[in-house]
Amino acid sequence: MTTNLIESVNLVLKKIRNLPICSMIMTTYTRCNKFFIERGKEVDAMINVEHLYLEITTKTILDAQSKANTHRVITFDRTSTRFLVEEVQHLVEV
């Protein structure tokens, strides 16, 4: 996570490292504002077409489901946190 944060900051500060501090702050503010506007539009578009998760998250969930389809939860009791897991003999393509 630290690496991603540093890469993000480096991307924002790209080409402005030798500017005066006021210019750096204004450029950083402008670039961050532009990013939030673009990302907000993407999220609004996803909500309008009723996507629950991002595409990469959906793909990750489907991959995990296809790998874990040999077990099935039969019973689940939330109060005592007990459940029964059954192993399925025939693999099902998801």
MOPAC internal coordinates of N, CA, C and O (Angstrom, degrees):
PM7 1SCF
backbone

  N    0.0000 0     0.00 0     0.00 0    0    0    0
  C    1.4434 1     0.00 0     0.00 0    1    0    0
  C    1.5253 1   110.47 1     0.00 0    2    1    0
  O    1.2310 1   119.95 1   143.19 1    3    2    1
  N    1.3117 1   117.71 1   -36.81 1    3    2    1
  C    1.4569 1   120.62 1   179.05 1    5    3    2
  C    1.5196 1   110.69 1   -63.29 1    6    5    3
  O    1.2310 1   120.62 1   139.52 1    7    6    5
  N    1.3281 1   116.42 1   -40.48 1    7    6    5
  C    1.4587 1   120.46 1   179.53 1    9    7    6
  C    1.5204 1   110.63 1   -61.74 1   10    9    7
  O    1.2310 1   120.09 1   136.26 1   11   10    9
  N    1.3299 1   117.44 1   -43.74 1   11   10    9
  C    1.4576 1   120.65 1   178.80 1   13   11   10
  C    1.5188 1   111.36 1   -62.19 1   14   13   11
  O    1.2310 1   120.16 1   140.45 1   15   14   13
  N    1.3236 1   117.30 1   -39.55 1   15   14   13
  C    1.4593 1   121.36 1   178.94 1   17   15   14
  C    1.5215 1   110.51 1   -64.16 1   18   17   15
  O    1.2310 1   120.49 1   134.98 1   19   18   17
  N    1.3213 1   116.66 1   -45.02 1   19   18   17
  C    1.4647 1   120.61 1  -179.90 1   21   19   18
  C    1.5168 1   110.60 1   -64.50 1   22   21   19
  O    1.2310 1   120.15 1   138.34 1   23   22   21
  N    1.3281 1   117.32 1   -41.66 1   23   22   21
  C    1.4581 1   120.30 1   178.01 1   25   23   22
  C    1.5215 1   111.04 1   -63.18 1   26   25   23
  O    1.2310 1   120.18 1   141.73 1   27   26   25
  N    1.3185 1   117.27 1   -38.27 1   27   26   25
  C    1.4596 1   120.74 1   178.18 1   29   27   26
  C    1.5224 1   111.27 1   -65.13 1   30   29   27
  O    1.2310 1   120.65 1   136.01 1   31   30   29
  N    1.3225 1   116.36 1   -43.99 1   31   30   29
  C    1.4670 1   120.22 1   178.96 1   33   31   30
  C    1.5239 1   110.06 1   -64.95 1   34   33   31
  O    1.2310 1   119.96 1   138.44 1   35   34   33
  N    1.3220 1   117.69 1   -41.56 1   35   34   33
  C    1.4650 1   120.52 1   177.68 1   37   35   34
  C    1.5196 1   111.39 1   -61.30 1   38   37   35
  O    1.2310 1   120.24 1   142.37 1   39   38   37
  N    1.3243 1   117.14 1   -37.63 1   39   38   37
  C    1.4555 1   120.75 1   178.55 1   41   39   38
  C    1.5256 1   110.99 1   -65.43 1   42   41   39
  O    1.2310 1   120.62 1   139.27 1   43   42   41
  N    1.3254 1   116.43 1   -40.73 1   43   42   41
  C    1.4656 1   120.32 1   179.21 1   45   43   42
  C    1.5283 1   110.49 1   -67.04 1   46   45   43
  O    1.2310 1   120.16 1   140.79 1   47   46   45
  N    1.3306 1   117.29 1   -39.21 1   47   46   45
  C    1.4649 1   121.29 1  -176.08 1   49   47   46
  C    1.5277 1   113.82 1   -87.68 1   50   49   47
  O    1.2310 1   120.30 1  -175.10 1   51   50   49
  N    1.3134 1   117.04 1     4.90 1   51   50   49
  C    1.4535 1   120.76 1  -178.05 1   53   51   50
  C    1.5327 1   109.82 1   -61.53 1   54   53   51
  O    1.2310 1   120.26 1   -46.46 1   55   54   53
  N    1.3126 1   117.11 1   133.54 1   55   54   53
  C    1.4692 1   125.96 1   176.67 1   57   55   54
  C    1.5237 1   114.49 1    68.94 1   58   57   55
  O    1.2310 1   119.19 1  -171.40 1   59   58   57
  N    1.3358 1   119.15 1     8.60 1   59   58   57
  C    1.4657 1   118.77 1   178.75 1   61   59   58
  C    1.5238 1   111.83 1  -124.18 1   62   61   59
  O    1.2310 1   119.73 1  -166.14 1   63   62   61
  N    1.2973 1   118.11 1    13.86 1   63   62   61
  C    1.4654 1   120.96 1  -174.40 1   65   63   62
  C    1.5272 1   113.53 1   -66.00 1   66   65   63
  O    1.2310 1   119.10 1   152.08 1   67   66   65
  N    1.3184 1   119.31 1   -27.92 1   67   66   65
  C    1.4640 1   121.49 1  -176.84 1   69   67   66
  C    1.5234 1   112.96 1   -99.60 1   70   69   67
  O    1.2310 1   119.89 1  -169.34 1   71   70   69
  N    1.3089 1   117.81 1    10.66 1   71   70   69
  C    1.4639 1   121.15 1   179.41 1   73   71   70
  C    1.5256 1   110.45 1   -84.22 1   74   73   71
  O    1.2310 1   120.20 1   -18.87 1   75   74   73
  N    1.3321 1   117.22 1   161.13 1   75   74   73
  C    1.4677 1   119.92 1   172.92 1   77   75   74
  C    1.5255 1   110.58 1   -62.76 1   78   77   75
  O    1.2310 1   120.68 1   -21.36 1   79   78   77
  N    1.3294 1   116.31 1   158.64 1   79   78   77
  C    1.4614 1   121.41 1  -173.41 1   81   79   78
  C    1.5258 1   112.12 1   -59.85 1   82   81   79
  O    1.2310 1   119.74 1   140.27 1   83   82   81
  N    1.3365 1   118.10 1   -39.73 1   83   82   81
  C    1.4744 1   120.30 1  -179.97 1   85   83   82
  C    1.5242 1   111.01 1   -62.42 1   86   85   83
  O    1.2310 1   120.96 1   138.07 1   87   86   85
  N    1.3184 1   115.76 1   -41.93 1   87   86   85
  C    1.4656 1   119.65 1   178.35 1   89   87   86
  C    1.5234 1   111.16 1   -66.58 1   90   89   87
  O    1.2310 1   120.50 1   141.81 1   91   90   89
  N    1.3364 1   116.65 1   -38.19 1   91   90   89
  C    1.4649 1   119.93 1   177.98 1   93   91   90
  C    1.5255 1   110.97 1   -62.76 1   94   93   91
  O    1.2310 1   120.58 1   136.45 1   95   94   93
  N    1.3241 1   116.49 1   -43.55 1   95   94   93
  C    1.4668 1   120.45 1  -179.67 1   97   95   94
  C    1.5174 1   110.52 1   -64.82 1   98   97   95
  O    1.2310 1   120.14 1   135.61 1   99   98   97
  N    1.3306 1   117.34 1   -44.39 1   99   98   97
  C    1.4643 1   120.82 1  -179.50 1  101   99   98
  C    1.5321 1   110.77 1   -64.23 1  102  101   99
  O    1.2310 1   120.26 1   137.06 1  103  102  101
  N    1.3244 1   117.10 1   -42.94 1  103  102  101
  C    1.4662 1   120.66 1   179.06 1  105  103  102
  C    1.5238 1   110.71 1   -65.21 1  106  105  103
  O    1.2310 1   120.28 1   137.59 1  107  106  105
  N    1.3275 1   117.06 1   -42.41 1  107  106  105
  C    1.4640 1   121.02 1   177.98 1  109  107  106
  C    1.5181 1   110.58 1   -61.28 1  110  109  107
  O    1.2310 1   120.30 1   134.92 1  111  110  109
  N    1.3224 1   117.03 1   -45.08 1  111  110  109
  C    1.4650 1   121.45 1   178.28 1  113  111  110
  C    1.5255 1   110.58 1   -60.57 1  114  113  111
  O    1.2310 1   120.30 1   134.24 1  115  114  113
  N    1.3235 1   117.02 1   -45.76 1  115  114  113
  C    1.4679 1   121.36 1  -178.71 1  117  115  114
  C    1.5235 1   111.09 1   -62.91 1  118  117  115
  O    1.2310 1   120.17 1   134.87 1  119  118  117
  N    1.3210 1   117.28 1   -45.13 1  119  118  117
  C    1.4727 1   120.36 1  -179.02 1  121  119  118
  C    1.5276 1   111.68 1   -66.71 1  122  121  119
  O    1.2310 1   120.36 1   138.66 1  123  122  121
  N    1.3285 1   116.92 1   -41.34 1  123  122  121
  C    1.4701 1   119.88 1   178.18 1  125  123  122
  C    1.5269 1   110.58 1   -64.87 1  126  125  123
  O    1.2310 1   120.48 1   138.48 1  127  126  125
  N    1.3202 1   116.69 1   -41.52 1  127  126  125
  C    1.4603 1   120.96 1   178.15 1  129  127  126
  C    1.5263 1   110.54 1   -61.81 1  130  129  127
  O    1.2310 1   120.40 1   136.73 1  131  130  129
  N    1.3358 1   116.83 1   -43.27 1  131  130  129
  C    1.4666 1   121.53 1   178.22 1  133  131  130
  C    1.5317 1   110.42 1   -60.84 1  134  133  131
  O    1.2310 1   120.63 1   136.59 1  135  134  133
  N    1.3384 1   116.39 1   -43.41 1  135  134  133
  C    1.4640 1   120.59 1   179.10 1  137  135  134
  C    1.5275 1   111.13 1   -61.10 1  138  137  135
  O    1.2310 1   120.23 1   133.76 1  139  138  137
  N    1.3417 1   117.16 1   -46.24 1  139  138  137
  C    1.4573 1   120.31 1  -178.51 1  141  139  138
  C    1.5236 1   111.49 1   -64.82 1  142  141  139
  O    1.2310 1   119.76 1   142.94 1  143  142  141
  N    1.3178 1   118.07 1   -37.06 1  143  142  141
  C    1.4661 1   120.93 1   178.00 1  145  143  142
  C    1.5256 1   110.07 1   -65.42 1  146  145  143
  O    1.2310 1   120.24 1   132.48 1  147  146  145
  N    1.3479 1   117.15 1   -47.52 1  147  146  145
  C    1.4718 1   120.67 1   179.40 1  149  147  146
  C    1.5229 1   111.20 1   -61.88 1  150  149  147
  O    1.2310 1   120.65 1   134.85 1  151  150  149
  N    1.3208 1   116.36 1   -45.15 1  151  150  149
  C    1.4700 1   120.32 1  -178.66 1  153  151  150
  C    1.5210 1   110.67 1   -66.30 1  154  153  151
  O    1.2310 1   120.15 1   142.55 1  155  154  153
  N    1.3211 1   117.31 1   -37.45 1  155  154  153
  C    1.4610 1   121.15 1   177.08 1  157  155  154
  C    1.5173 1   111.84 1   -61.87 1  158  157  155
  O    1.2310 1   120.51 1   139.73 1  159  158  157
  N    1.3369 1   116.63 1   -40.27 1  159  158  157
  C    1.4682 1   120.48 1   177.88 1  161  159  158
  C    1.5277 1   110.77 1   -65.03 1  162  161  159
  O    1.2310 1   120.41 1   139.26 1  163  162  161
  N    1.3428 1   116.82 1   -40.74 1  163  162  161
  C    1.4676 1   120.57 1   178.07 1  165  163  162
  C    1.5253 1   110.92 1   -62.18 1  166  165  163
  O    1.2310 1   120.59 1   135.61 1  167  166  165
  N    1.3158 1   116.47 1   -44.39 1  167  166  165
  C    1.4676 1   120.80 1  -179.28 1  169  167  166
  C    1.5215 1   110.31 1   -65.93 1  170  169  167
  O    1.2310 1   119.72 1   138.10 1  171  170  169
  N    1.3257 1   118.15 1   -41.90 1  171  170  169
  C    1.4667 1   121.05 1   177.24 1  173  171  170
  C    1.5242 1   111.17 1   -60.19 1  174  173  171
  O    1.2310 1   120.43 1   138.48 1  175  174  173
  N    1.3354 1   116.78 1   -41.52 1  175  174  173
  C    1.4628 1   120.40 1   178.12 1  177  175  174
  C    1.5262 1   110.96 1   -63.79 1  178  177  175
  O    1.2310 1   120.27 1   139.47 1  179  178  177
  N    1.3308 1   117.09 1   -40.53 1  179  178  177
  C    1.4653 1   120.41 1   178.46 1  181  179  178
  C    1.5212 1   111.05 1   -65.43 1  182  181  179
  O    1.2310 1   120.36 1   139.88 1  183  182  181
  N    1.3174 1   116.91 1   -40.12 1  183  182  181
  C    1.4650 1   120.57 1   179.33 1  185  183  182
  C    1.5222 1   110.34 1   -65.82 1  186  185  183
  O    1.2310 1   120.26 1   141.08 1  187  186  185
  N    1.3309 1   117.12 1   -38.92 1  187  186  185
  C    1.4662 1   120.84 1  -179.21 1  189  187  186
  C    1.5214 1   112.65 1   -64.42 1  190  189  187
  O    1.2310 1   119.75 1   148.39 1  191  190  189
  N    1.3360 1   118.08 1   -31.61 1  191  190  189
  C    1.4648 1   120.56 1   177.51 1  193  191  190
  C    1.5191 1   111.20 1   -96.35 1  194  193  191
  O    1.2310 1   120.70 1  -165.85 1  195  194  193
  N    1.3375 1   116.27 1    14.15 1  195  194  193
  C    1.4620 1   124.51 1   173.10 1  197  195  194
  C    1.5279 1   113.81 1    60.77 1  198  197  195
  O    1.2310 1   120.39 1  -141.20 1  199  198  197
  N    1.3394 1   116.87 1    38.80 1  199  198  197
  C    1.4617 1   120.42 1   171.81 1  201  199  198
  C    1.5145 1   107.85 1   -78.29 1  202  201  199
  O    1.2310 1   120.83 1   -45.62 1  203  202  201
  N    1.3204 1   116.02 1   134.38 1  203  202  201
  C    1.4560 1   120.07 1   179.56 1  205  203  202
  C    1.5265 1   111.47 1   -85.84 1  206  205  203
  O    1.2310 1   120.69 1   141.76 1  207  206  205
  N    1.3346 1   116.28 1   -38.24 1  207  206  205
  C    1.4603 1   121.80 1  -178.31 1  209  207  206
  C    1.5218 1   109.59 1  -130.92 1  210  209  207
  O    1.2310 1   120.69 1   -10.91 1  211  210  209
  N    1.3293 1   116.28 1   169.09 1  211  210  209
  C    1.4555 1   121.17 1   172.27 1  213  211  210
  C    1.5214 1   108.98 1   -65.42 1  214  213  211
  O    1.2310 1   120.61 1   -20.74 1  215  214  213
  N    1.3342 1   116.44 1   159.26 1  215  214  213
  C    1.4667 1   120.35 1  -178.73 1  217  215  214
  C    1.5265 1   111.65 1   -59.81 1  218  217  215
  O    1.2310 1   120.18 1   137.46 1  219  218  217
  N    1.3206 1   117.27 1   -42.54 1  219  218  217
  C    1.4656 1   119.97 1  -178.68 1  221  219  218
  C    1.5268 1   111.00 1   -66.31 1  222  221  219
  O    1.2310 1   120.34 1   144.91 1  223  222  221
  N    1.3328 1   116.95 1   -35.09 1  223  222  221
  C    1.4616 1   120.60 1   178.18 1  225  223  222
  C    1.5194 1   110.22 1   -69.35 1  226  225  223
  O    1.2310 1   120.21 1   136.93 1  227  226  225
  N    1.3247 1   117.20 1   -43.07 1  227  226  225
  C    1.4602 1   121.33 1   177.77 1  229  227  226
  C    1.5238 1   110.46 1   -60.14 1  230  229  227
  O    1.2310 1   120.07 1   136.68 1  231  230  229
  N    1.3350 1   117.48 1   -43.32 1  231  230  229
  C    1.4633 1   121.36 1   178.63 1  233  231  230
  C    1.5301 1   110.74 1   -62.44 1  234  233  231
  O    1.2310 1   120.21 1   137.93 1  235  234  233
  N    1.3233 1   117.20 1   -42.07 1  235  234  233
  C    1.4641 1   121.25 1   179.16 1  237  235  234
  C    1.5218 1   111.02 1   -63.10 1  238  237  235
  O    1.2310 1   120.22 1   137.84 1  239  238  237
  N    1.3229 1   117.19 1   -42.16 1  239  238  237
  C    1.4690 1   121.37 1   179.08 1  241  239  238
  C    1.5217 1   110.44 1   -64.41 1  242  241  239
  O    1.2310 1   120.17 1   135.19 1  243  242  241
  N    1.3324 1   117.29 1   -44.81 1  243  242  241
  C    1.4675 1   120.46 1   179.86 1  245  243  242
  C    1.5281 1   111.33 1   -64.60 1  246  245  243
  O    1.2310 1   120.04 1   140.74 1  247  246  245
  N    1.3318 1   117.53 1   -39.26 1  247  246  245
  C    1.4649 1   120.60 1   176.73 1  249  247  246
  C    1.5248 1   110.99 1   -62.31 1  250  249  247
  O    1.2310 1   120.50 1   136.69 1  251  250  249
  N    1.3217 1   116.66 1   -43.31 1  251  250  249
  C    1.4681 1   120.63 1   179.28 1  253  251  250
  C    1.5234 1   110.75 1   -65.27 1  254  253  251
  O    1.2310 1   120.11 1   141.04 1  255  254  253
  N    1.3399 1   117.39 1   -38.96 1  255  254  253
  C    1.4686 1   120.64 1   178.18 1  257  255  254
  C    1.5189 1   111.01 1   -64.22 1  258  257  255
  O    1.2310 1   120.23 1   138.54 1  259  258  257
  N    1.3257 1   117.16 1   -41.46 1  259  258  257
  C    1.4637 1   119.24 1  -178.59 1  261  259  258
  C    1.5266 1   111.38 1   -68.00 1  262  261  259
  O    1.2310 1   120.02 1   149.53 1  263  262  261
  N    1.3255 1   117.56 1   -30.47 1  263  262  261
  C    1.4642 1   120.57 1   178.17 1  265  263  262
  C    1.5230 1   112.05 1   -79.09 1  266  265  263
  O    1.2310 1   120.21 1   153.88 1  267  266  265
  N    1.3171 1   117.21 1   -26.12 1  267  266  265
  C    1.4624 1   121.08 1  -174.36 1  269  267  266
  C    1.5224 1   112.65 1  -108.00 1  270  269  267
  O    1.2310 1   119.83 1  -154.78 1  271  270  269
  N    1.3194 1   117.92 1    25.22 1  271  270  269
  C    1.4649 1   119.00 1  -176.03 1  273  271  270
  C    1.5262 1   113.39 1   -85.83 1  274  273  271
  O    1.2310 1   119.43 1  -169.10 1  275  274  273
  N    1.3234 1   118.69 1    10.90 1  275  274  273
  C    1.4639 1   120.07 1   177.61 1  277  275  274
  C    1.5210 1   111.94 1   -90.72 1  278  277  275
  O    1.2310 1   120.00 1   174.61 1  279  278  277
  N    1.3165 1   117.61 1    -5.39 1  279  278  277
  C    1.4618 1   121.51 1   178.55 1  281  279  278
  C    1.5221 1   109.42 1  -123.85 1  282  281  279
  O    1.2310 1   121.86 1   -34.57 1  283  282  281
  N    1.3203 1   114.05 1   145.43 1  283  282  281
  C    1.4583 1   119.48 1  -179.30 1  285  283  282
  C    1.5207 1   108.54 1  -137.70 1  286  285  283
  O    1.2310 1   120.61 1   -46.72 1  287  286  285
  N    1.3237 1   116.43 1   133.28 1  287  286  285
  C    1.4623 1   121.09 1   178.61 1  289  287  286
  C    1.5198 1   108.19 1   -81.86 1  290  289  287
  O    1.2310 1   120.56 1   -58.08 1  291  290  289
  N    1.3324 1   116.54 1   121.92 1  291  290  289
  C    1.4593 1   122.05 1  -178.07 1  293  291  290
  C    1.5250 1   110.71 1   -88.87 1  294  293  291
  O    1.2310 1   120.44 1   126.06 1  295  294  293
  N    1.3239 1   116.76 1   -53.94 1  295  294  293
  C    1.4565 1   121.40 1  -175.07 1  297  295  294
  C    1.5173 1   108.71 1  -130.82 1  298  297  295
  O    1.2310 1   120.95 1   -37.60 1  299  298  297
  N    1.3241 1   115.78 1   142.40 1  299  298  297
  C    1.4545 1   119.41 1   177.40 1  301  299  298
  C    1.5128 1   108.45 1  -141.23 1  302  301  299
  O    1.2310 1   121.12 1   -54.59 1  303  302  301
  N    1.3274 1   115.46 1   125.41 1  303  302  301
  C    1.4582 1   121.60 1   178.87 1  305  303  302
  C    1.5209 1   108.09 1  -114.26 1  306  305  303
  O    1.2310 1   120.41 1   -70.34 1  307  306  305
  N    1.3267 1   116.82 1   109.66 1  307  306  305
  C    1.4639 1   120.66 1  -175.31 1  309  307  306
  C    1.5216 1   112.87 1   -67.53 1  310  309  307
  O    1.2310 1   120.15 1   146.57 1  311  310  309
  N    1.3203 1   117.32 1   -33.43 1  311  310  309
  C    1.4676 1   118.84 1  -176.22 1  313  311  310
  C    1.5186 1   112.20 1   -68.54 1  314  313  311
  O    1.2310 1   120.28 1   139.07 1  315  314  313
  N    1.3260 1   117.08 1   -40.93 1  315  314  313
  C    1.4663 1   119.71 1  -179.95 1  317  315  314
  C    1.5320 1   112.44 1  -102.61 1  318  317  315
  O    1.2310 1   120.46 1  -177.60 1  319  318  317
  N    1.3110 1   116.74 1     2.40 1  319  318  317
  C    1.4765 1   123.76 1  -178.66 1  321  319  318
  C    1.5253 1   112.26 1    49.26 1  322  321  319
  O    1.2310 1   121.20 1  -132.19 1  323  322  321
  N    1.3281 1   115.32 1    47.81 1  323  322  321
  C    1.4648 1   120.99 1   176.49 1  325  323  322
  C    1.5265 1   108.81 1  -115.00 1  326  325  323
  O    1.2310 1   121.48 1   -35.12 1  327  326  325
  N    1.3247 1   114.77 1   144.88 1  327  326  325
  C    1.4483 1   119.43 1   177.65 1  329  327  326
  C    1.5118 1   109.56 1  -150.52 1  330  329  327
  O    1.2310 1   121.09 1   -17.13 1  331  330  329
  N    1.3158 1   115.52 1   162.87 1  331  330  329
  C    1.4528 1   122.30 1  -179.75 1  333  331  330
  C    1.5221 1   107.59 1  -119.91 1  334  333  331
  O    1.2310 1   120.75 1   -49.67 1  335  334  333
  N    1.3191 1   116.18 1   130.33 1  335  334  333
  C    1.4571 1   121.09 1  -178.83 1  337  335  334
  C    1.5186 1   108.40 1  -113.63 1  338  337  335
  O    1.2310 1   120.81 1   -48.66 1  339  338  337
  N    1.3242 1   116.06 1   131.34 1  339  338  337
  C    1.4615 1   121.86 1   179.13 1  341  339  338
  C    1.5253 1   108.25 1  -112.00 1  342  341  339
  O    1.2310 1   120.85 1   -44.12 1  343  342  341
  N    1.3259 1   115.97 1   135.88 1  343  342  341
  C    1.4545 1   119.79 1   177.15 1  345  343  342
  C    1.5254 1   108.88 1   -90.46 1  346  345  343
  O    1.2310 1   120.81 1   -53.42 1  347  346  345
  N    1.3093 1   116.05 1   126.58 1  347  346  345
  C    1.4614 1   122.30 1  -178.40 1  349  347  346
  C    1.5266 1   108.10 1   -88.73 1  350  349  347
  O    1.2310 1   120.59 1   -45.53 1  351  350  349
  N    1.3388 1   116.47 1   134.47 1  351  350  349
  C    1.4569 1   120.88 1  -177.64 1  353  351  350
  C    1.5277 1   112.27 1   -79.01 1  354  353  351
  O    1.2310 1   120.32 1   143.59 1  355  354  353
  N    1.3361 1   116.99 1   -36.41 1  355  354  353
  C    1.4650 1   121.46 1  -176.86 1  357  355  354
  C    1.5227 1   108.92 1  -102.23 1  358  357  355
  O    1.2310 1   120.77 1   -56.28 1  359  358  357
  N    1.3118 1   116.14 1   123.72 1  359  358  357
  C    1.4572 1   119.94 1   179.13 1  361  359  358
  C    1.5205 1   109.91 1   -70.43 1  362  361  359
  O    1.2310 1   120.72 1   -39.99 1  363  362  361
  N    1.2956 1   116.22 1   140.01 1  363  362  361
  C    1.4601 1   122.21 1   179.65 1  365  363  362
  C    1.5167 1   107.81 1  -113.62 1  366  365  363
  O    1.2310 1   120.35 1   -51.17 1  367  366  365
  N    1.3250 1   116.94 1   128.83 1  367  366  365
  C    1.4643 1   120.51 1   176.51 1  369  367  366
  C    1.5090 1   109.01 1   -74.10 1  370  369  367
  O    1.2310 1   120.70 1   -49.24 1  371  370  369
  N    1.3253 1   116.26 1   130.76 1  371  370  369
  C    1.4664 1   121.36 1   179.59 1  373  371  370
  C    1.4961 1   109.17 1  -101.73 1  374  373  371
  O    1.2310 1   120.10 1   180.00 1  375  374  373

